[in-house]
Amino acid sequence: MPVKKIGFLSFGHWSPSLQSGTRSASDALLQSIDLAVAAEELGADGAYFRVHHFARQLASPFPLLAAVGAKTKRIEIGTAVIDMRYENPLYMAEDAGAADLIAGGRLQLGISRGSPEQVIDGWRYFGYQPVEGETDADMARRNAEILLEVLRGEGFAKPHPQPMFPNPPGLLRVEPHSEGLRERIWWGAATNATAEWAAKLGMNLQSSTLKFDESGKPFHIQQAEQIRAYREAWKAAGHTRVPRVSVSRSIFALVDDRDRAYFGQSGKSEDQFGFIEPERRAVFGRSYAPEPDALVKHLAEDEAIAEADTLLLTVPNQLGVDYNVHVLETILKHVAPALGWR
């Protein structure tokens, strides 16, 4: 397999439970920064964070992304994903531009329609609702298209004839603008059709540990087919740059007693088919948790990992920074070199 970028993906779960190593929102945020710094020191390529609203998890991402950007120098910093049903795309462009400038152009911003949330139609509490004849998914895609347009950096707002401060000539854009961020927007796709739509708009592709079932085939095969369909659509759209594709996985190399205690049973997992939304069957990808030699063999057979250029390792953040550093280190040292990823 070719060299791959390897990063972590954290949901930033927290719980006041005595069993949790992350007992508050403050813990989740500060530990996320510490893990990103440690991951960079290990030689990992990315620190990515999931965004959920109304949940004991990471939510508003840009303060965290900016903080990680200020504390690190090399590692990519991203989201997987931001739910565009909850976003004002112009305000988001300002936040993203600021975070990207602080990070020196390392932001990799994953956006999507989002997954089922903790509350019913939560975006309505944020002041957003679909226009007549539009679904919430349509609204998310419309917001994404506005964001992409704004990130081009071209002026669109008519200047005031008597501004408080002098204006540059012509129509005005939102500021701060970060050059190149438009090419570092990713769409999290759960179907082949939305992957192809993302390709046409020039977005990179994120594919997670679940997608809607479109054939009944094993998860990794369906995901690989999605990636191939995306690349064909990208080619047909005539884009000149090479697109990025990431997949996420729950992967643990069992090298000590802690690993076996936490994940010894996970190695026996298989793909699961079920429903996360009414009348839409989904397929959930299996976890990988054997000894390193067996893990190398299993991962070499995963067709979607082979198709992607970036692998995001979902981490059990409530087990603490030290243990998650261990999880990343075992993959980077014991598994990635054997697969040719390093």
C-alpha positions, 0 to 999 in steps of 0.5 A, spaced: 500 500 500 502 507 498 504 511 504 498 514 507 496 520 512 494 517 519 490 521 524 486 521 530 478 522 530 475 524 537 468 525 539 470 529 545 465 525 549 465 527 557 461 524 563 461 526 570 462 518 571 468 516 576 469 511 570 471 517 565 477 520 564 474 526 561 469 528 566 467 535 564 467 539 557 473 543 560 477 536 560 474 534 553 477 541 550 484 541 554 485 533 553 483 534 545 489 540 545 494 535 549 492 529 544 493 533 538 500 536 541 502 529 543 500 526 536 504 531 532 510 529 536 509 521 535 509 523 527 501 523 526 499 527 520 492 529 523 488 531 529 480 531 527 474 532 531 467 530 531 461 536 532 455 534 536 450 539 538 446 538 545 451 533 547 456 531 552 461 532 546 465 537 542 460 542 539 463 549 537 469 547 533 473 553 531 476 555 538 478 548 539 481 548 532 485 555 533 487 553 540 490 546 537 493 550 531 497 555 536 500 549 539 502 545 534 506 546 527 505 541 522 499 536 524 493 537 519 487 540 524 480 538 522 473 536 523 469 530 521 464 533 521 460 539 522 453 539 521 451 544 516 444 544 518 446 548 524 451 553 521 451 560 518 455 559 512 458 567 512 459 567 520 462 560 519 467 562 513 470 568 518 471 563 523 474 558 519 478 563 516 481 566 522 482 559 525 486 557 518 490 563 519 492 562 526 494 554 524 498 557 518 493 554 513 493 547 516 485 546 517 482 540 513 474 542 514 469 536 514 462 538 513 456 534 512 448 534 513 450 531 519 447 525 523 441 524 527 442 528 533 440 528 541 434 533 540 428 533 535 430 538 529 435 541 533 437 546 528 430 550 529 433 552 536 439 555 533 434 559 528 434 555 522 429 552 518 428 549 511 425 554 506 418 551 503 419 545 499 426 543 502 428 538 507 433 539 512 438 535 508 437 540 502 438 546 507 445 543 509 447 542 502 445 549 500 449 552 506 455 548 504 454 551 497 454 558 500 460 557 504 464 554 498 462 560 494 464 565 500 471 561 501 473 563 494 474 570 496 471 574 491 467 580 493 459 580 493 457 585 498 455 593 496 460 597 500 457 603 505 458 610 501 460 613 508 464 607 512 466 607 519 473 605 516 476 606 509 474 600 504 478 597 498 475 598 492 469 594 489 465 589 492 467 587 499 468 580 502 468 577 509 474 577 512 479 574 514 480 570 508 485 564 508 487 563 501 487 555 499 482 554 504 476 552 499 481 546 497 481 544 504 473 543 505 471 535 505 464 533 505 462 527 509 458 522 504 453 517 507 451 515 500 454 514 493 450 520 490 452 525 495 459 523 494 458 524 487 455 531 488 461 533 493 466 531 487 462 535 482 463 541 487 470 540 488 470 538 495 474 532 498 471 526 501 470 523 508 467 517 509 466 514 516 465 508 519 457 507 517 454 509 510 447 507 508 446 500 505 446 500 497 447 493 495 448 489 501 455 487 500 460 488 506 462 495 509 469 496 506 467 494 499 461 498 499 465 504 501 471 502 496 465 503 491 463 509 493 470 512 493 471 510 486 464 513 484 467 519 487 473 519 483 470 518 477 465 524 478 471 528 480 474 526 473 468 528 469 467 534 473 474 536 470 478 539 476 485 539 475 487 538 482 488 531 485 482 530 491 483 527 498 479 521 501 479 519 508 476 513 511 475 512 519 476 506 523 476 503 530 483 500 530 487 497 536 493 493 536 493 489 542 500 489 545 499 489 552 494 487 558 490 494 558 489 493 550 486 486 551 482 488 557 479 494 554 478 491 547 480 484 547 473 482 545 472 487 539 476 483 535 471 479 534 466 484 531 463 484 524 459 489 520 452 490 522 446 492 518 441 496 522 437 503 522 439 510 524 433 513 520 426 510 519 426 506 512 433 507 511 438 501 512 445 503 514 451 498 514 456 499 520 463 497 519 467 492 524 472 494 529 479 491 528 482 489 535 487 483 534 495 482 535 499 487 531 501 481 526 493 479 525 491 486 524 496 488 519 493 482 515 486 484 516 487 491 514 491 489 508 484 486 506 480 492 507 478 495 500 476 502 502 482 503 506 486 501 500 483 506 496 483 512 501 489 517 502 488 518 509 486 514 515 483 517 521 483 512 527 477 513 532 480 514 539 476 512 546 478 519 548 475 518 555 480 513 557 485 519 557 490 522 553 496 517 555 492 511 553 490 514 547 497 516 545 499 509 546 493 507 541 496 511 536 503 509 537 502 502 537 499 503 530 504 508 527 510 503 530 507 496 529 502 496 524 503 502 519 510 500 517 508 493 515 503 496 511 508 500 507 504 506 510 510 509 513 
